[in-house]
Amino acid sequence: MQTVANKSPHVLTWIVGISVILFCVAGIAALMGWIPKSFGGSPDGPAGGVLSTAPGSFVAPKVHKAPAPALAMENVVTRTRCVDCGVIESTRVIDTPGDSSPLGVVGGAVLGGVLGNQVGGGRGKDLATVAGAVGGAMAGNEIEKRMKSGRRYETTVRFEDGTTRVFGEANLPQWRAGDRVKVIDGVIRLQG
């Protein structure tokens, strides 16, 4: 009859295997900086992982960690400041008066004089012609000013740094008070 011997690994093999694994884990932890101090050498030893003067001792390289930033609150959301970004405070409509030229005055005087000459007779006709010319000159001047008048729009923007600036626009702006905008080369653009 044959007996089957129990073929379990030798106890010494188990001890060597576990020791190798623990040694590797300790080495990885030391290289990664998970272990706060090295076991050999002085803390002021040379950097770079060189052998010290004592035989068999190793001085680990110094790991310089940047200090953690001091935060008053943990969940602080930082946002980069946009110097050209702001909020529309107001938009005003400005009526701009038109300029007059001698053409409006002369044209109105001639037309008023012709109409005044049609009224009355004798000395009354002369007075009506003069009054028509003066009134026509004033009316022609005012009509030309109104025809050349226009509108412009002044928009006040409050920037993120607290300053305000006023921008002029020739056309009716597309933004309203409270809209977020960005100024690019002096032109207001809506932020999306």
C-alpha positions in Angstrom: 0.0 0.0 0.0 1.2 3.5 -0.9 0.8 6.4 1.5 0.4 9.9 0.1 2.5 12.3 2.0 1.1 15.7 2.6 2.9 18.0 0.2 2.5 21.4 1.9 5.2 24.0 1.3 7.8 24.3 3.9 7.3 26.9 6.6 10.5 28.6 5.7 9.3 29.2 2.2 6.2 31.0 3.5 8.3 33.2 5.8 10.7 34.2 3.0 7.8 35.0 0.6 6.0 37.2 3.1 9.2 38.9 4.0 10.0 39.8 0.4 6.5 41.2 -0.1 6.7 43.3 3.1 10.1 44.6 2.1 8.8 45.6 -1.4 5.8 47.4 0.1 8.1 49.3 2.5 10.5 50.3 -0.4 7.6 51.5 -2.5 6.2 53.5 0.5 9.6 55.1 1.1 10.0 56.0 -2.6 6.5 57.5 -2.8 7.1 59.6 0.3 4.4 57.8 2.3 6.9 57.2 5.1 7.7 60.5 7.0 11.3 59.8 7.8 14.1 57.6 6.5 15.5 55.1 8.8 19.2 55.5 8.0 21.5 58.6 8.0 21.0 62.0 9.4 18.1 64.2 8.3 20.6 66.9 7.2 22.5 64.4 4.9 23.3 65.1 1.3 20.3 65.1 -1.1 20.1 62.9 -4.1 20.2 59.5 -2.5 23.9 58.9 -2.1 25.7 56.7 0.3 26.9 58.4 3.5 30.3 58.0 5.1 29.1 55.2 7.3 29.3 51.8 5.5 25.9 50.4 4.7 23.8 53.4 5.4 21.8 55.2 2.8 20.6 58.8 2.9 17.3 59.2 1.2 16.8 62.3 -1.0 14.9 65.1 0.6 11.5 65.7 -0.8 10.4 69.3 -0.8 6.7 69.7 -0.6 5.1 73.0 -1.4 3.2 74.4 1.5 -0.6 74.0 1.3 -2.4 77.3 0.5 -4.1 78.7 3.6 -7.8 79.0 2.9 -10.2 80.6 5.3 -13.0 78.4 4.0 -12.7 74.9 2.5 -15.3 75.2 -0.3 -14.2 78.5 -1.8 -15.0 78.9 -5.4 -12.4 81.0 -7.1 -13.2 82.9 -10.2 -10.8 84.7 -12.4 -11.5 88.4 -12.7 -12.4 89.6 -16.1 -11.3 93.3 -16.4 -13.5 93.9 -19.5 -16.6 92.2 -18.1 -19.5 94.1 -16.4 -23.2 94.6 -16.1 -25.4 97.1 -18.0 -26.7 99.7 -15.5 -28.7 101.9 -17.8 -29.3 103.0 -21.4 -30.4 106.6 -22.2 -31.8 108.0 -25.4 -30.1 111.3 -26.4 -31.7 113.5 -29.0 -29.0 115.2 -31.0 -29.9 118.5 -32.6 -29.0 118.9 -36.3 -26.7 121.5 -37.7 -28.1 124.3 -39.9 -26.4 125.7 -43.0 -27.0 128.9 -45.0 -28.9 126.8 -47.5 -31.8 126.3 -45.1 -31.9 130.0 -44.1 -31.7 131.3 -47.6 -34.1 128.8 -49.0 -36.7 129.6 -46.3 -36.2 133.3 -46.8 -36.8 133.1 -50.5 -39.9 130.9 -50.1 -41.3 133.1 -47.3 -40.7 136.2 -49.3 -42.5 134.8 -52.3 -45.5 133.8 -50.2 -45.5 137.2 -48.4 -45.5 139.0 -51.7 -48.7 137.3 -52.6 -50.5 139.0 -49.7 -51.9 142.5 -49.7 -51.0 145.5 -51.8 -48.9 148.7 -51.7 -47.0 149.2 -48.4 -48.7 146.2 -46.9 -47.4 144.0 -49.6 -43.8 145.2 -48.9 -44.3 144.5 -45.2 -45.7 141.1 -45.9 -42.8 140.3 -48.2 -40.2 141.3 -45.5 -42.2 139.5 -42.8 -42.5 136.4 -45.0 -38.7 136.4 -45.8 -37.8 136.7 -42.1 -40.3 134.1 -41.0 -39.3 131.8 -43.9 -35.6 132.2 -42.9 -36.4 131.2 -39.3 -38.7 128.4 -40.4 -36.2 127.1 -43.0 -33.4 127.1 -40.4 -35.6 125.1 -37.9 -36.8 122.6 -40.6 -33.2 121.9 -41.6 -32.1 121.4 -38.0 -34.9 118.9 -37.4 -34.3 117.0 -40.6 -30.6 116.6 -39.7 -31.3 115.7 -36.0 -30.9 112.2 -34.8 -30.8 110.0 -31.8 -27.9 108.3 -30.0 -27.9 105.9 -27.1 -25.6 106.2 -24.0 -25.1 102.9 -22.2 -23.5 102.9 -18.7 -21.6 99.7 -17.8 -20.5 98.8 -14.3 -17.3 96.7 -14.4 -16.4 93.9 -12.0 -13.8 96.2 -10.3 -16.5 98.7 -9.5 -15.7 101.3 -12.1 -18.3 102.6 -14.6 -17.9 103.8 -18.1 -20.4 105.3 -20.6 -20.4 104.1 -24.2 -22.2 105.8 -27.1 -24.1 103.9 -29.7 -25.7 105.1 -32.9 -28.2 102.3 -33.2 -30.7 101.0 -30.7 -28.8 98.6 -28.4 -29.8 95.0 -28.1 -29.2 94.8 -24.3 -31.2 95.8 -21.3 -30.3 96.8 -17.7 -28.8 93.9 -15.8 -27.4 92.0 -18.8 -23.8 90.7 -18.5 -21.5 92.2 -21.2 -17.9 92.2 -22.2 -16.2 95.2 -23.8 -14.0 94.3 -26.7 -12.0 97.1 -28.4 -14.5 99.7 -27.0 -17.5 97.8 -28.3 -20.1 96.2 -26.0 -20.8 92.5 -26.6 -23.4 90.4 -24.8 -21.9 87.5 -22.8 -23.6 84.1 -23.5 
